[in-house]
């Protein structure tokens, strides 16, 4: 087993450092810190006492990891990224306890990013260089800017609208298959004349289930996201009746993004599909048809639990 390496000009006071970890020049690790195996702690990094770092973590130069920060396995922290643990700091005034910050497995934090205290950076999320993160970041989300906002999701393909539709499952326009298990994009019948426009869908064909519930989502601030859950049994059908909404559908193995921007376009989400809606335009109104009444137990709200239930872990 490879022992930890500490550069002659590095200072590691902790005895809880995993095999193969490298601590380079002018880095300082305090006694209470716990660091996993095969990590790379670069020059001029400071790690305080109540810090937990998982395996295969990379911390680039100029980073300070303060008390109550946890970095799970495979996290990357870019140069000069800043963690904080006190929302109201004052000189010589110490809080009874510090806010806890958690960076989940596989997440990356770009150079010079600032992470405010008490947040969770979700699994495999990507924080852009220079971002100021003021709220928790969902799994797989890409955030940039000040304040940081979601601009996309990692490993998410944009739906190719040039793919051919099949006319067998819908009376007009057909059904377009997607790369996400069971998810389909459906063209609905639209009629336009001098009196106005009409969009119509039939239950059982266009909407492939018996509808038991509907809800409308509107007046969503542009920074906000909706969804971020899956249903164990409920099927859903989404239509942007006004404005436009970006929808991410995820089956645990594949993830694809769709733009709903007209009433004649519907997206079918089968059970056990992780759904996210974001980038609402200011006038957007999203209609959601559901196959079941509201049941709290039907929701899966933790992404890691969803992956386990979907057999993706």
Helices and strands as residue ranges (DSSP letters): E 5-6, E 11-12, E 22-23, E 28-29, E 34-35, E 40-41, E 46-47, E 51-53, E 58-59, E 64-65, E 69-71, E 76-77, E 82-83, E 101-103, E 108-109, E 114-115, E 120-121, E 126-127, E 132-133, E 141-144, E 149-153, E 157-158, E 175-177, E 184-187, E 189-193, E 196-200, E 213-218, E 226-231, E 236-242, E 245-250, E 255-260, E 265-269, E 274-278, E 285-290, G 296-298, E 299-300, H 303-309
